[in-house]
Amino acid sequence: MAKHITLRAKFILILNLLVVLLVASAALVAEMQQRNAIIDEVKKRALTLASGLAYASANSLVTYNYVGVEQSLTVATSSPDVLYAVVMDKEGNIAASSIRDTRSRAIFLEEKEPPVNGTDPLLRQRNIPGSSAETVYDVAVPVMIEGSDQRWGMVRLGISLESMHRQIARTRWQIFAFGLMAVLIASLSSAFLAGRITKPLQALTRGVAAVGHGDLTQRISIQTKDELGELAQAFNEMTAQLAHVRELEERLRRVDRLAALGTMAAGIAHDIRNPLTSILIFSQLMSLHHDDPEVRGKFDRVVPRELERVQGIIEDMMELARSSTLHLEPTNMNEVLAQVLELYEGPAAAQSVKISRGLAANLPVCMADKKRLHRCFSNIIANGIQAMAAGGDLNIRTSVVSLTRLPNIQAEFADTPAAPQNGSAIRVDISDTGQGIPPERLSRIFDPFYTTKEKGLGLGMAITHRIVEDHKGSIDVRSQVGLGTTFSVYLPVSV
């Protein structure tokens, strides 16, 4: 794929193009004006020479002094741009001519005499084949005697346009050299100006990239007081504010960690204290009533049960804190949900909870850890059944959704290795018709050690959230008090 043209190159190309257009336009106008000026000058010169020759030859023609006519003609043709001069008498015969070549003289004589009316001269362009400059200005001027209206002859004179062409060509080369110099100067100037403009922008780009990678120490040196300088100053102020915000966030995170640690410590102490108290009491009773069969029986029933409670709490803590190590395998989500529902059919029937299934047919597989997903959906379904103590409906639905219609979910998948390249995900909706969750509690439902139940450590939903995140998925919860709660789990489709 072709590389994009940089701003510097665009600036130089556009400026040079403008200079070329301006120089070309100026050259065209200058050439046209010069051509017109030279043509006017050639016409005036031709008329002046022809009129002068006619005036000098008038007396000689009246007296039939052809030698004098020849002398006047020689003087008139002394200029190098005069190709020919012919003086005719009143009968139309050639009295004198500068044309020595017989063939050229014959060509000249073959042409009809130009119509000259009265004293008005005639100026026209004429082609002379074989000459060094075929196009000439031919002037026909009548020979008149002062005080007489009779025409005594005619003067024909041809002025070459070769000098005009040479002068125009020379001017073209001069304009070309000027244009080349202008383009060179424009290139150097545009390169300098482009550097002045793009250098701060490149520094800003590098700074933005560094900030994007987390380096908030970036600063751009302010070298100008124009808009670019203001942009650099705004960037420096932004990075300084971001650094300050990061510092505040770090402080808040430290406070949150300490608060979470305190909550965790209080939760662990609360949930472990009761079984430990029971174990301590029965240990003391055993030391005092070791021979009492009833005491030993209670000890054998209570102490192992309480130790299992402690072990369960510790396992939940380890489940939440351990690093994510998934045993991925092709998994059918409908099968996992069917296994979970099979476990909870009894508790649901005991609470008059009706379970309805809307499992999509031909659901694509996904790479997942079946055991951990089983734990995830078990926590959600168990909470839903417990929320409907007086009975209700539990709805489980699966479907395939396009991430383009779910921009918030798509953003969560965007930078993950499991991002679905085909733009789809498996969606699992678990809805209950229980009492619902108030909005102020809904935002904390996935926090560790937060629970609305009288019993429980408050780790179930936190573990559920962790399992979904480990699978590079997303979980969403919606609830209305008195109507129920819906959990939506999105897992990427395998590719």
Secondary structure per residue as TSV (DSSP state, phi and psi in degrees):
chain	resnum	aa	ss	phi	psi
A	1	M	-	360.0	136.0
A	2	A	-	-67.6	144.5
A	3	K	-	-73.2	150.4
A	4	H	-	-74.4	145.7
A	5	I	-	-73.9	130.5
A	6	T	-	-73.8	161.9
A	7	L	H	-61.9	-36.9
A	8	R	H	-61.8	-46.6
A	9	A	H	-64.6	-40.9
A	10	K	H	-60.9	-43.3
A	11	F	H	-62.1	-44.8
A	12	I	H	-66.4	-43.9
A	13	L	H	-63.3	-44.3
A	14	I	H	-65.6	-43.9
A	15	L	H	-65.3	-42.2
A	16	N	H	-65.8	-37.6
A	17	L	H	-63.0	-42.0
A	18	L	H	-63.2	-41.0
A	19	V	H	-64.9	-43.4
A	20	V	H	-61.5	-43.1
A	21	L	H	-63.6	-42.6
A	22	L	H	-65.5	-43.0
A	23	V	H	-66.0	-42.5
A	24	A	H	-63.6	-41.2
A	25	S	H	-65.0	-43.4
A	26	A	H	-64.4	-39.1
A	27	A	H	-65.2	-40.7
A	28	L	H	-63.9	-46.0
A	29	V	H	-64.6	-43.3
A	30	A	H	-63.6	-41.1
A	31	E	H	-65.3	-42.2
A	32	M	H	-62.9	-44.3
A	33	Q	H	-65.6	-40.6
A	34	Q	H	-67.2	-40.9
A	35	R	H	-60.2	-46.4
A	36	N	H	-62.8	-40.1
A	37	A	H	-66.0	-41.8
A	38	I	H	-67.0	-40.7
A	39	I	H	-62.2	-42.5
A	40	D	H	-62.1	-38.9
A	41	E	H	-67.5	-40.5
A	42	V	H	-64.2	-41.6
A	43	K	H	-61.1	-45.6
A	44	K	H	-63.7	-39.8
A	45	R	H	-65.7	-43.2
A	46	A	H	-62.2	-44.2
A	47	L	H	-64.3	-39.8
A	48	T	H	-65.5	-46.6
A	49	L	H	-64.4	-43.2
A	50	A	H	-66.2	-41.4
A	51	S	H	-65.1	-39.1
A	52	G	H	-65.0	-42.2
A	53	L	H	-65.0	-38.9
A	54	A	H	-64.7	-40.0
A	55	Y	H	-68.1	-41.0
A	56	A	H	-70.9	-25.8
A	57	S	H	-93.8	-5.7
A	58	A	H	-62.3	-53.0
A	59	N	H	-64.6	-38.3
A	60	S	H	-66.0	-37.8
A	61	L	H	-67.9	-36.2
A	62	V	H	-65.5	-38.6
A	63	T	T	-93.9	5.3
A	64	Y	T	57.2	35.6
A	65	N	-	-91.8	83.7
A	66	Y	H	-70.2	-22.0
A	67	V	H	-66.7	-41.2
A	68	G	H	-65.7	-37.3
A	69	V	H	-62.8	-40.6
A	70	E	H	-63.4	-39.3
A	71	Q	H	-65.4	-43.3
A	72	S	H	-63.4	-38.6
A	73	L	H	-66.5	-38.3
A	74	T	H	-62.6	-40.2
A	75	V	H	-64.5	-40.7
A	76	A	H	-69.4	-32.1
A	77	T	T	-92.7	10.6
A	78	S	T	-69.3	-20.2
A	79	S	S	-74.7	136.9
A	80	P	T	-67.4	-22.4
A	81	D	T	-86.7	-0.2
A	82	V	E	-89.5	110.8
A	83	L	E	-76.9	-39.7
A	84	Y	E	-157.4	159.6
A	85	A	E	-147.4	133.6
A	86	V	E	-133.5	130.4
A	87	V	E	-113.5	124.6
A	88	M	E	-113.4	148.0
A	89	D	E	-84.7	-175.8
A	90	K	T	-70.6	-17.8
A	91	E	T	-85.7	-5.1
A	92	G	S	91.5	5.9
A	93	N	-	-83.3	150.8
A	94	I	E	-78.2	116.5
A	95	A	E	-85.3	-36.6
A	96	A	E	-155.9	148.0
A	97	S	E	-152.3	142.6
A	98	S	S	-91.8	-2.1
A	99	I	-	-83.4	110.8
A	100	R	-	-97.7	-23.9
A	101	D	-	-74.4	127.4
A	102	T	H	-64.2	-42.1
A	103	R	H	-64.1	-46.1
A	104	S	H	-63.7	-35.8
A	105	R	H	-65.6	-37.8
A	106	A	H	-67.1	-41.1
A	107	I	H	-61.8	-41.4
A	108	F	H	-63.7	-42.5
A	109	L	H	-73.3	-24.6
A	110	E	H	-67.5	-27.2
A	111	E	S	-72.9	145.7
A	112	K	-	-72.5	151.3
A	113	E	-	-64.8	131.1
A	114	P	-	-63.8	143.8
A	115	P	-	-72.9	107.6
A	116	V	-	-110.4	115.1
A	117	N	-	-97.7	119.3
A	118	G	T	61.5	-129.7
A	119	T	T	-99.5	6.7
A	120	D	-	-82.0	126.3
A	121	P	-	-75.4	162.7
A	122	L	E	-123.6	127.2
A	123	L	E	-120.6	125.5
A	124	R	E	-148.7	160.7
A	125	Q	E	-88.0	146.9
A	126	R	E	-144.1	144.5
A	127	N	E	-104.4	131.1
A	128	I	-	-119.6	100.4
A	129	P	T	-61.4	139.0
A	130	G	T	88.6	-11.4
A	131	S	S	-81.8	164.8
A	132	S	S	-66.5	-26.4
A	133	A	S	-134.0	99.6
A	134	E	-	-64.5	-34.1
A	135	T	E	-90.8	124.7
A	136	V	E	-133.7	164.3
A	137	Y	E	-98.6	118.1
A	138	D	E	-101.5	126.3
A	139	V	E	-116.1	131.7
A	140	A	E	-118.3	117.5
A	141	V	E	-123.9	127.3
A	142	P	E	-70.8	146.8
A	143	V	E	-94.4	117.8
A	144	M	E	-121.0	150.9
A	145	I	-	-102.9	136.4
A	146	E	T	-61.0	129.9
A	147	G	T	88.4	2.4
A	148	S	-	-130.2	142.4
A	149	D	-	-92.5	-1.1
A	150	Q	-	-79.8	138.3
A	151	R	E	-91.7	124.8
A	152	W	E	-98.4	-0.5
A	153	G	E	162.6	-167.4
A	154	M	E	-150.8	144.7
A	155	V	E	-112.5	128.0
A	156	R	E	-113.5	126.4
A	157	L	E	-138.6	134.7
A	158	G	E	-115.5	127.2
A	159	I	E	-105.8	126.8
A	160	S	E	-72.9	145.8
A	161	L	S	-100.3	8.9
A	162	E	H	-63.3	-41.4
A	163	S	H	-63.8	-35.8
A	164	M	H	-63.3	-44.8
A	165	H	H	-62.9	-39.6
A	166	R	H	-63.8	-41.8
A	167	Q	H	-66.7	-39.6
A	168	I	H	-66.4	-41.0
A	169	A	H	-62.8	-40.9
A	170	R	H	-63.0	-39.8
A	171	T	H	-65.6	-38.2
A	172	R	H	-60.6	-44.7
A	173	W	H	-63.7	-37.8
A	174	Q	H	-64.6	-42.1
A	175	I	H	-66.6	-38.9
A	176	F	H	-62.1	-44.0
A	177	A	H	-63.7	-41.4
A	178	F	H	-63.1	-43.2
A	179	G	H	-63.5	-41.1
A	180	L	H	-62.8	-41.4
A	181	M	H	-65.8	-39.6
A	182	A	H	-64.0	-40.6
A	183	V	H	-65.9	-39.9
A	184	L	H	-63.1	-46.2
A	185	I	H	-63.8	-40.8
A	186	A	H	-64.0	-38.8
A	187	S	H	-63.5	-45.9
A	188	L	H	-64.8	-42.4
A	189	S	H	-66.1	-44.3
A	190	S	H	-66.2	-36.9
A	191	A	H	-63.5	-40.7
A	192	F	H	-65.7	-47.5
A	193	L	H	-65.4	-40.8
A	194	A	H	-62.5	-38.8
A	195	G	H	-63.0	-40.4
A	196	R	H	-64.5	-31.5
A	197	I	H	-86.3	-46.1
A	198	T	H	-79.9	-25.2
A	199	K	H	-60.4	-48.0
A	200	P	H	-63.4	-35.3
A	201	L	H	-66.5	-38.9
A	202	Q	H	-64.8	-40.0
A	203	A	H	-63.3	-39.7
A	204	L	H	-65.5	-39.6
A	205	T	H	-62.6	-44.8
A	206	R	H	-63.0	-39.2
A	207	G	H	-65.2	-42.7
A	208	V	H	-63.4	-41.2
A	209	A	H	-62.5	-41.5
A	210	A	H	-65.4	-40.5
A	211	V	H	-64.8	-38.0
A	212	G	H	-61.6	-27.8
A	213	H	T	-91.5	6.7
A	214	G	T	99.4	0.3
A	215	D	-	-88.4	101.3
A	216	L	T	-94.5	11.7
A	217	T	T	-91.0	0.0
A	218	Q	-	-66.4	135.9
A	219	R	-	-139.0	144.7
A	220	I	-	-108.4	129.5
A	221	S	-	-70.2	133.4
A	222	I	-	-93.6	110.2
A	223	Q	-	-106.8	-14.7
A	224	T	-	-130.8	166.8
A	225	K	S	-112.0	18.7
A	226	D	S	-93.7	-160.0
A	227	E	H	-62.3	-34.9
A	228	L	H	-65.5	-39.0
A	229	G	H	-64.2	-39.4
A	230	E	H	-64.7	-37.5
A	231	L	H	-64.3	-43.2
A	232	A	H	-63.5	-41.4
A	233	Q	H	-64.0	-41.1
A	234	A	H	-63.0	-38.9
A	235	F	H	-64.3	-43.6
A	236	N	H	-62.3	-41.0
A	237	E	H	-65.5	-38.2
A	238	M	H	-63.7	-46.4
A	239	T	H	-64.1	-36.4
A	240	A	H	-64.5	-41.8
A	241	Q	H	-66.4	-40.5
A	242	L	H	-63.1	-39.3
A	243	A	H	-62.4	-40.3
A	244	H	H	-66.2	-41.6
A	245	V	H	-63.8	-40.4
A	246	R	H	-62.4	-39.7
A	247	E	H	-63.1	-42.4
A	248	L	H	-64.7	-41.0
A	249	E	H	-63.0	-39.5
A	250	E	H	-63.7	-38.8
A	251	R	H	-64.8	-42.6
A	252	L	H	-64.1	-39.0
A	253	R	H	-63.5	-39.2
A	254	R	H	-63.2	-41.7
A	255	V	H	-64.2	-42.6
A	256	D	H	-63.7	-40.0
A	257	R	H	-63.7	-41.6
A	258	L	H	-65.0	-40.1
A	259	A	H	-65.8	-41.9
A	260	A	H	-64.5	-38.0
A	261	L	H	-64.2	-41.5
A	262	G	H	-64.8	-41.9
A	263	T	H	-62.8	-43.4
A	264	M	H	-62.7	-44.2
A	265	A	H	-62.8	-41.7
A	266	A	H	-66.1	-41.0
A	267	G	H	-65.1	-45.4
A	268	I	H	-63.5	-43.9
A	269	A	H	-61.4	-40.2
A	270	H	H	-67.2	-43.5
A	271	D	H	-81.1	-25.6
A	272	I	H	-89.0	-24.4
A	273	R	H	-62.8	-42.0
A	274	N	H	-62.3	-52.0
A	275	P	H	-64.8	-34.2
A	276	L	H	-67.0	-35.9
A	277	T	H	-63.8	-42.7
A	278	S	H	-62.5	-44.1
A	279	I	H	-62.3	-41.1
A	280	L	H	-63.9	-42.3
A	281	I	H	-63.9	-47.6
A	282	F	H	-68.3	-28.7
A	283	S	H	-65.2	-41.1
A	284	Q	H	-67.0	-40.7
A	285	L	H	-63.6	-38.5
A	286	M	H	-64.7	-35.3
A	287	S	H	-69.9	-27.1
A	288	L	H	-93.3	-33.0
A	289	H	S	-125.5	52.4
A	290	H	T	-63.4	-31.7
A	291	D	T	-89.2	-3.2
A	292	D	-	-82.3	114.6
A	293	P	H	-60.2	-35.3
A	294	E	H	-65.5	-41.5
A	295	V	H	-65.4	-42.5
A	296	R	H	-63.5	-37.5
A	297	G	H	-63.8	-44.9
A	298	K	H	-63.0	-38.8
A	299	F	H	-61.3	-43.4
A	300	D	H	-67.3	-27.0
A	301	R	H	-85.6	-41.7
A	302	V	H	-83.2	-48.1
A	303	V	H	-61.8	-48.2
A	304	P	H	-60.5	-37.7
A	305	R	H	-63.9	-43.6
A	306	E	H	-68.6	-34.7
A	307	L	H	-65.3	-35.9
A	308	E	H	-64.4	-37.7
A	309	R	H	-61.1	-45.8
A	310	V	H	-62.0	-43.5
A	311	Q	H	-63.0	-39.5
A	312	G	H	-62.5	-41.9
A	313	I	H	-61.4	-44.2
A	314	I	H	-65.0	-39.8
A	315	E	H	-65.0	-39.3
A	316	D	H	-63.1	-40.2
A	317	M	H	-63.8	-42.3
A	318	M	H	-67.8	-36.1
A	319	E	H	-61.1	-39.0
A	320	L	H	-76.8	-32.1
A	321	A	H	-96.4	-20.8
A	322	R	S	-70.8	154.8
A	323	S	-	-68.5	150.2
A	324	S	-	-75.4	111.5
A	325	T	-	-123.2	101.0
A	326	L	-	-96.6	143.5
A	327	H	-	-103.2	87.0
A	328	L	-	-78.4	139.6
A	329	E	E	-155.5	157.1
A	330	P	E	-58.2	123.9
A	331	T	E	-127.9	132.8
A	332	N	-	-95.9	115.6
A	333	M	H	-64.2	-33.1
A	334	N	H	-63.5	-37.9
A	335	E	H	-66.8	-41.1
A	336	V	H	-61.8	-45.3
A	337	L	H	-64.5	-38.4
A	338	A	H	-62.3	-40.0
A	339	Q	H	-65.4	-39.9
A	340	V	H	-67.0	-43.9
A	341	L	H	-64.9	-31.6
A	342	E	H	-62.0	-34.7
A	343	L	H	-71.0	-30.3
A	344	Y	H	-105.4	11.5
A	345	E	H	-65.2	-40.1
A	346	G	H	-64.2	-56.4
A	347	P	H	-57.7	-34.8
A	348	A	H	-67.6	-42.6
A	349	A	H	-66.3	-34.5
A	350	A	H	-65.0	-27.4
A	351	Q	T	-105.2	16.1
A	352	S	T	58.1	39.2
A	353	V	E	-98.6	123.7
A	354	K	E	-93.7	125.5
A	355	I	E	-100.8	126.3
A	356	S	E	-119.3	140.3
A	357	R	E	-117.2	134.0
A	358	G	E	-128.5	62.7
A	359	L	-	-85.1	124.5
A	360	A	-	-67.4	137.6
A	361	A	T	-76.4	153.0
A	362	N	T	55.4	41.0
A	363	L	-	-70.2	130.1
A	364	P	-	-67.0	153.6
A	365	V	-	-80.3	161.9
A	366	C	E	-138.6	152.8
A	367	M	E	-80.1	115.4
A	368	A	E	-152.6	166.8
A	369	D	-	-95.1	108.0
A	370	K	H	-61.0	-41.8
A	371	K	H	-64.4	-41.8
A	372	R	H	-74.2	-35.2
A	373	L	H	-66.0	-35.5
A	374	H	H	-58.9	-43.4
A	375	R	H	-64.8	-40.7
A	376	C	H	-60.1	-53.2
A	377	F	H	-72.1	-28.1
A	378	S	H	-63.0	-42.7
A	379	N	H	-61.7	-44.0
A	380	I	H	-67.2	-46.8
A	381	I	H	-65.6	-39.6
A	382	A	H	-62.3	-43.3
A	383	N	H	-63.6	-39.7
A	384	G	H	-63.4	-41.8
A	385	I	H	-66.7	-41.3
A	386	Q	H	-66.1	-26.7
A	387	A	T	-76.4	-9.0
A	388	M	-	-117.0	65.6
A	389	A	T	-64.1	-30.1
A	390	A	T	-97.3	15.0
A	391	G	-	94.3	166.4
A	392	G	E	162.9	-162.0
A	393	D	E	-119.4	135.2
A	394	L	E	-116.7	116.9
A	395	N	E	-111.1	128.6
A	396	I	E	-120.9	123.2
A	397	R	E	-131.6	144.9
A	398	T	E	-126.0	151.1
A	399	S	E	-163.5	169.0
A	400	V	E	-110.8	127.0
A	401	V	E	-119.9	152.5
A	402	S	E	-90.4	131.1
A	403	L	G	-70.4	-19.8
A	404	T	G	-64.5	-24.4
A	405	R	G	-90.2	-3.5
A	406	L	-	-128.5	74.8
A	407	P	H	-60.8	-32.9
A	408	N	H	-67.3	-41.9
A	409	I	H	-69.3	-39.1
A	410	Q	H	-61.2	-37.6
A	411	A	H	-64.3	-34.2
A	412	E	H	-70.2	-31.7
A	413	F	H	-80.5	-19.9
A	414	A	T	-55.9	-44.5
A	415	D	T	-105.0	24.4
A	416	T	S	-105.4	149.9
A	417	P	T	-61.5	-25.9
A	418	A	T	-92.8	15.7
A	419	A	-	-56.0	123.4
A	420	P	-	-68.1	116.2
A	421	Q	T	-69.9	-24.2
A	422	N	T	-87.9	5.0
A	423	G	S	70.6	30.9
A	424	S	E	-138.4	160.1
A	425	A	E	-146.9	156.2
A	426	I	E	-86.0	130.7
A	427	R	E	-114.0	130.3
A	428	V	E	-119.2	118.7
A	429	D	E	-109.2	126.2
A	430	I	E	-122.8	112.1
A	431	S	E	-119.5	142.3
A	432	D	E	-126.6	163.4
A	433	T	-	-110.8	38.8
A	434	G	S	-80.1	-157.9
A	435	Q	S	-77.0	-11.6
A	436	G	-	80.1	171.3
A	437	I	-	-121.0	128.9
A	438	P	-	-62.0	150.4
A	439	P	H	-57.8	-36.6
A	440	E	H	-68.7	-21.7
A	441	R	H	-94.9	-23.8
A	442	L	H	-62.3	-35.5
A	443	S	T	-70.8	-15.1
A	444	R	T	-110.5	10.6
A	445	I	T	-65.9	-26.4
A	446	F	T	-97.3	6.1
A	447	D	S	-75.2	139.0
A	448	P	T	-62.9	142.6
A	449	F	T	67.2	15.6
A	450	Y	-	-103.9	123.4
A	451	T	-	-147.3	150.5
A	452	T	S	-103.8	3.3
A	453	K	S	-92.9	156.1
A	454	E	S	-70.7	-31.5
A	455	K	S	-118.3	150.8
A	456	G	S	120.0	150.8
A	457	L	-	-86.2	-18.0
A	458	G	S	82.9	28.7
A	459	L	-	-107.0	-9.9
A	460	G	H	-60.2	-51.9
A	461	M	H	-72.5	-30.1
A	462	A	H	-64.5	-41.3
A	463	I	H	-66.4	-39.9
A	464	T	H	-59.1	-45.5
A	465	H	H	-61.9	-40.1
A	466	R	H	-66.0	-40.1
A	467	I	H	-64.4	-43.4
A	468	V	H	-63.4	-43.0
A	469	E	H	-64.3	-38.5
A	470	D	H	-61.3	-28.3
A	471	H	T	-88.8	12.6
A	472	K	T	58.9	34.2
A	473	G	-	-109.9	-163.1
A	474	S	E	-145.8	147.4
A	475	I	E	-130.0	139.5
A	476	D	E	-133.8	146.9
A	477	V	E	-132.4	136.3
A	478	R	E	-130.7	139.0
A	479	S	E	-152.1	147.4
A	480	Q	E	-132.6	130.5
A	481	V	T	-62.0	128.3
A	482	G	T	87.9	-13.0
A	483	L	T	-111.5	-32.1
A	484	G	E	130.6	-175.0
A	485	T	E	-135.0	144.7
A	486	T	E	-128.5	126.7
A	487	F	E	-105.1	132.4
A	488	S	E	-120.3	119.8
A	489	V	E	-110.6	129.9
A	490	Y	E	-115.2	126.0
A	491	L	E	-127.0	135.6
A	492	P	E	-65.9	141.0
A	493	V	-	-74.9	138.4
A	494	S	-	-67.8	145.7
A	495	V	-	-118.9	360.0
